[in-house]
Amino acid sequence: MPFLEAEIGQVAEMVWESVLGLRLEPGGDVPPAPERVVSALVQVSGAWEGAVTIECSADFAHAAAAIMFGVPAEAVSAADTVDALGELVNMTGGNIKALLAEPCRLSLPSVAEGGDLARGIPGGTLVTMLAFECLGTPLVVRLHRKAEAGAGAPVPGRREFSRVAIHLRAEVAGADPPVHQGTIENLSLKGGFFRTDAPLVPGMRCHVRVYLEGTGIEVRADGHVVRPGEGGYAIQFEEIVGVDSLEHLRNLILFNTTDPKQVEQEFHDHLGLRRA
């Protein structure tokens, strides 16, 4: 499965539903391009480098602008179409960015008639492509990643588990209330750093929920508080709860690491995990 395919699919479906009130239907294989294609792009730069693109028919872009701005189809201008598709790619890219290593930022959107704009990004590699249908026309969302110099090279003195500099909303609950709110950072197969103002006790057993914003997806794990740190606590996972949680955690780490082979080996070697 391409990296973060399910997560990106949920992001796109959420954006279309919330902005246009339309349902995206999975389209299976990427269909032949319509006669007139409009593409939109936002670039991601920082700790993760790449781009998010949307490719659709000119007819869909026109209809989306009419819905977004609440005007009759015959009143939609070319500028309205550009603004509408730019807003869709900006919201889609912003929610995908929340799944990537931090810090990173989005560019302003670009919109043009023609094929996939990301083909012009030097060193860009297509890592995920999802096809949909909406209003009876095909639509494609793509995620490209720029190649990193030295990616995949062994890192001397590395930790046992690969960590990624991601920041996601999280909750930590002990045996008794309350549920503590914060963010999880430096995520790995075996834990992360829970940034919070709440006072936690080292050794406390806990249940962790990590939320992927813009989707209905969460990663659940049982573990314990290891030690305090500046602004939070190190938490060690003992069991990843459920096959879906395990798959989403794997995708998040794989997609943000520079050494995918090492991560795959970690998951192969350390699957003493609850698959409830």
N, C-alpha and C positions, 0 to 999 in steps of 0.2 A: 504494500500500500504506500502511495506517495506520502511524504511527511505532512502531518496535520490535516489530512484530507477530510476526515469527519468534522474536525473543529472548524476548518475554513468553510465547509459546507453549511454548518450551522450559523456561522457569522453572516454569510451571504443571505441565507433564508431570513434571518432576523432583520437585516437591513431592508430587504425588499418589503417585508411585512410591515415594519414600523414606518417606513418612509412613503411607500406607495400603496400599502394595503393589498399587495399582490403576492401570490404564492409562487415560489420557484419550484418547478418540478424537475427532479433529476433527469438528465437527458442521456445518461449512459455514455456511449462513444461521442467524441467531438464531431459534430455534423459539418458538412461542407459549408463554407462561409456564404452568407447571403450576397446578392449582387452588390449591394451597398452596405459597407461595414463601417461602424464608428467604434473607435477605441479610446479608452481613457486609462491614465496611468498616474500612480503616485510612487515616488521613490522613497525607500527607507534607507537611512544612513545612520551610522554610529556603531554600536557594538554588533549590530547585524546589518548587512548591506544587501540591498536587492530592490525589488519593485513588485507592486501589485497592479494587475491590469484587468480591465473588463472589456470584452469585445461583444458587440451586439449589432443587430440590424439597424439601419437608419430609421426604419418604421417604428421599432421599439423605442429608440431614443426619443423620437418625436412624441409617441404616446406617453412615455414616462414624464416628459416635460409638461404635457397637458395636465396629467394627474398631480404632479408635484406643485405646480403653480396655480392649479384650479382655474384653468382657462380652456375654452373650446379648442379642439385640435387645429382648426383653421386659423386660430389666433397665435399659435406657437411660432416664435421666430427662431432663426439659427442660433442666436445668442442664448435663448431659453434652453435649447437642446444641449448646448455646450455646458451651461450651468447645471442642468439636471444630471447629466452623466458625470460631471466633475464632482458633484455632491455625493453621488452613489459610490464612486471609487474612493473618495475621501473618507466616507464613513466606513466602508468595507476595509480599507487599508488601516484606519485607526483602530478598529477592533482586532484585526490581525496583529497589529503592532503590539497589542497587549499580551500576545502569546510569545513574543520574541525577547531575546536578551536585551537588557537595559545597560546604559541609556541608548535610545535611538529615537529618531524624529522623522516626520513625514515632510516631503516636499509639497509645494502647491500642486494641484492636479493639472495634468495636460490632457487635452481632448483633441482628436483629429480624425478625419475620415481616412479609412485605410486599415491595414492589418495591425497585428500586435506591436505596440510601440516599444515594448521592452527588447525587441530584437536589436535596437540601436544602443543598448547598454553594453559597454565593453566588459568582456569576461562574464556576462550573465548566463546562468544555467537555469533552465526550466526545472523546478522541483515539484510543483503541484499544478494540476490542471483539472478543473471541474466543469462539466458541461451541464447546462440546464435548459429548460424551455419556459418561456413566459409570454403570455398573450399570443401563443401559437408560433413564436419565433425562437430560434436558438440563441443562446447566450453563454459565453465562456468566461470563467474567472481563472486567472493564472497567477502563480507566485514564482518569481525568479530570484535567484541568489547569486551575488557576485562571488567569484572564486577568491579565496584568501591565500595570500602567499604563505607557504609552509603548512597549510591546513593538512591535517592528518598525520603530521610528523609526531613521533613520540616525544613526550614532555618529560625531561629528567626529573626524578624525585616526585612524581605525581602522587596524589592521594589514591587510596584504593578505589574510590568511586569518583567518576567525572562529575564536576559541578558546573552549572550554568548560571550566569548572572541575570536571572529572571526575577521579576517582581510581580507577584499575583496576590490578590485578596485571599485571606485565609482566616479560618476560625480554629481555635484550640479549646477543647473542652476536657475538664478533668472528671472525676467521679461525681463531683457536686457542682451546682451552678456557681458562678455564671459561665457563659461561653465567652471566651476572650477573642476580641477582634484584632486583626493586624494584617501584615503582609508576609509572605514567605519569600525568601531570597536564597541565593546560592544553593539551588535545588539539585539534589542528586537522588539516585535510587534509594539511598539509605537515610535521607533526611534533608534538613535545610536550616536556615536561620529565620526564626519567627520574630519579626520586628513588631514590637508592641509596647505600650505604656503599662500594661497590666503586670502585676507582680506574680510571677510563677515560682514554683519551688523545684529546685534541681532534684531529679529522681521521680517527680510526679508522673504517673502514667496518664496518657492523654489520647484523645481521638482528634485527628486533624482532618479538616476539609479545606481543599484548595480549589478556588473557583476560577474558571476561565471566562473572563468577562466577555459579554456579547454572545455567549452560547449558554445552553442549559447544562454544560458539562462541568463535573467536579471530580477531583481526585480525593479519595478517602484512604486514610492510613491510621493505624494504631501504633503508638510508640511511647517515648518518655522524654522528659526534659533532661538534657545532659548538663548544661552549665549556662550561666548568664554571660552576656557579652554586651558591648556598647549598644544600647538601644533595643535589646531584646534577648533572645535565648536560642541556643542551639538545641534542635530537636532531632532525635534519632528515630527513624521508622523501624518498627519491628515486623509489621505485616501490612502489605498493601491490600486493601479490602475490595475484592471483586476484580474480575477479569477486565472490565471496562476501565477501572482506575489504573490498573497496571498498564494497559495499552496506551492510555492518554499520558501517563507519566513517561513512558518510554518515548512517545512521540515528541513530547516537549523537550526532553533532554537530547534526543537524537537531532532534532531540528536546530538546536542552538549550540551544539558542540562543534569543535573543529576536528574531532577525532571519532567519527561514527563507528569505526570498527572496534575501538576500545569500548564504547558504550554497549554495542551489541554483545561483546564478550562478557561485560559485567552482568547484563541481564541473563545471559546464558548460564553463568556461573553461580548466580545468587538468587535462584528462584525458590527460596524457602518462604513462599508468600502465600497468604490465604487467598484463594480464588473463589470466594463465596458468591 
